[in-house]
Amino acid sequence: MAQYPSDKDLVIMLKDPAMRRKAFEQMVAKYSSRLYWQIRHVVVYHDDADDVLQNTFLKAWGGLDTFRGEAMLSTWLYRIAANESFAFLQRKNDTLSLDDPEAAVGGMVDNDPYFDGDEADNKLKRAVLALPPRQRMVFSMKYYDGLKYEEMARRLETSEGSLKASYHIAVKKIEEFFRDND
């Protein structure tokens, strides 16, 4: 496993014009995988997630001069990724509100080489993919990433209360999906 500088060291290096490019490369290497999966849970398709990830890093590169370091570097990057994910869905007008969303969601899971697993796992993925994008992200951050509401609130710039409500509603919808699809 590669050793990366701490976020504090990366921020110092990013502020130094002579070290900026190297520090940015290290930041990309350090956070690409984690950001990819945050994005992927929201935008669903691999190619779309790659595009949003690239846009996330482009926005980060463009915003380095305005990054004050008040938030953690990771929090700043996750916030950019969340905003880019939602902006992508708005541009694409993708809410999975098709005539038969369950069939569309099932097709995404079944035909995607990046999704594998047993029947119960695939059923959970279908249920999560059927959620609205914001609930999908909140559920994924809590369930898959194990984040605390406090960290989620920082990343998404919202209150813990609204996140708890979104998560609770998402869980109810997933339970309903399982009941209806037995």
C-alpha positions in Angstrom: 0.0 0.0 0.0 1.4 3.4 -1.0 2.3 5.9 1.7 0.8 9.4 1.1 1.5 12.6 2.9 -0.9 13.6 5.6 -3.7 16.0 4.6 -2.0 18.7 6.6 1.3 18.2 4.7 -0.6 18.0 1.4 -2.2 21.4 2.0 1.2 22.9 2.8 2.6 21.4 -0.4 -0.4 22.5 -2.5 0.1 26.2 -1.3 3.7 26.1 -2.6 3.8 26.8 -6.3 7.0 24.7 -6.7 5.4 21.6 -5.1 1.8 22.1 -6.2 1.7 19.7 -9.2 3.4 16.9 -7.3 1.2 17.4 -4.3 -1.9 17.4 -6.5 -0.8 14.1 -8.1 -0.4 12.6 -4.6 -3.8 14.0 -3.5 -5.4 12.4 -6.6 -3.8 9.1 -5.9 -4.8 9.2 -2.3 -8.4 10.1 -2.8 -9.4 8.7 -6.2 -10.8 5.4 -5.1 -12.8 6.7 -2.2 -14.2 9.6 -4.2 -15.0 7.3 -7.1 -17.2 5.1 -4.9 -19.0 8.0 -3.3 -19.8 9.3 -6.8 -20.6 5.9 -8.1 -23.3 5.3 -5.5 -25.0 8.5 -6.7 -24.6 8.5 -10.5 -24.7 4.7 -10.9 -22.8 4.0 -14.1 -19.0 3.5 -14.1 -18.3 5.8 -17.1 -20.4 8.6 -15.5 -18.6 8.1 -12.2 -15.3 8.5 -14.0 -16.4 11.7 -15.7 -17.7 13.2 -12.4 -14.5 12.1 -10.7 -12.5 13.9 -13.3 -14.6 17.0 -13.0 -14.2 16.8 -9.2 -10.4 17.0 -9.5 -10.6 19.7 -12.2 -12.7 21.8 -9.8 -10.3 21.1 -7.0 -7.3 22.1 -9.1 -9.1 25.3 -10.1 -10.1 26.0 -6.5 -6.7 25.5 -4.8 -6.0 29.2 -4.5 -9.3 29.8 -2.7 -9.0 26.7 -0.4 -8.3 28.2 3.0 -7.7 25.0 4.8 -10.5 25.6 7.4 -12.1 22.3 6.4 -10.1 19.1 6.2 -8.8 18.4 2.7 -10.8 15.2 2.5 -14.0 17.1 3.5 -13.4 19.7 0.8 -12.9 17.0 -1.8 -16.0 15.0 -0.8 -18.1 18.2 -0.8 -16.9 19.0 -4.4 -17.6 15.3 -5.4 -21.1 15.5 -3.9 -21.9 18.8 -5.6 -20.5 17.5 -9.0 -22.6 14.3 -8.6 -25.8 16.2 -8.1 -25.0 18.7 -10.8 -24.3 15.8 -13.2 -27.7 14.3 -12.4 -29.4 17.6 -12.9 -27.7 18.1 -16.3 -28.6 14.5 -17.2 -32.1 14.9 -15.6 -31.5 11.4 -14.2 -33.7 10.5 -11.3 -34.4 7.0 -12.5 -38.0 7.9 -13.0 -38.7 5.8 -16.0 -41.9 3.9 -16.9 -40.5 0.9 -15.2 -37.7 2.0 -12.8 -37.3 -1.4 -11.2 -36.5 -3.0 -14.5 -34.1 -0.2 -15.4 -32.4 -0.5 -12.1 -32.2 -4.3 -12.3 -30.7 -4.0 -15.8 -28.0 -1.6 -14.4 -27.0 -4.0 -11.7 -27.2 -7.2 -13.8 -25.3 -5.8 -16.8 -22.6 -4.0 -14.9 -19.3 -5.9 -14.5 -18.4 -3.7 -11.5 -21.4 -5.1 -9.5 -21.1 -8.6 -8.3 -22.4 -10.5 -5.4 -25.1 -12.9 -4.3 -28.8 -12.5 -4.8 -29.4 -10.7 -1.5 -26.6 -8.3 -2.2 -27.9 -7.6 -5.7 -31.4 -7.0 -4.3 -30.0 -4.5 -1.8 -28.1 -2.7 -4.7 -31.4 -2.6 -6.7 -33.2 -1.1 -3.7 -30.5 1.5 -3.1 -30.4 2.4 -6.8 -34.1 3.0 -6.8 -33.7 5.7 -4.1 -33.6 9.4 -5.1 -30.0 10.6 -5.6 -29.7 12.5 -2.3 -31.1 9.6 -0.2 -28.9 7.2 -2.2 -25.8 9.2 -1.3 -26.8 9.5 2.4 -27.6 5.8 2.7 -24.4 4.9 1.0 -22.2 7.1 3.2 -23.8 5.7 6.3 -24.3 2.1 5.4 -21.3 1.3 3.1 -18.8 3.9 4.3 -19.8 3.8 8.0 -19.6 7.6 8.3 -21.0 9.4 11.3 -23.7 12.0 10.8 -21.3 14.7 11.9 -18.8 13.9 9.1 -21.6 13.5 6.6 -23.0 16.9 7.6 -19.6 18.5 7.0 -19.2 16.8 3.6 -22.7 17.7 2.4 -23.0 21.1 4.1 -26.3 20.2 5.7 -27.6 19.5 9.2 -27.3 16.2 11.0 -31.0 16.2 11.5 -31.8 16.4 7.8 -29.3 13.6 7.2 -30.9 11.4 9.9 -34.3 12.0 8.3 -33.0 11.2 4.8 -31.3 8.0 6.1 -34.5 6.9 8.0 -36.6 7.5 4.9 -34.1 5.6 2.7 -34.1 2.7 5.1 -37.9 2.6 5.1 -38.0 2.6 1.3 -35.4 -0.2 1.2 -37.4 -2.2 3.7 -40.5 -1.6 1.5 -38.6 -2.7 -1.6 -37.6 -6.0 0.1 -41.2 -6.6 1.3 -42.6 -5.9 -2.2 -40.0 -8.0 -4.0 -40.1 -11.3 -2.0 
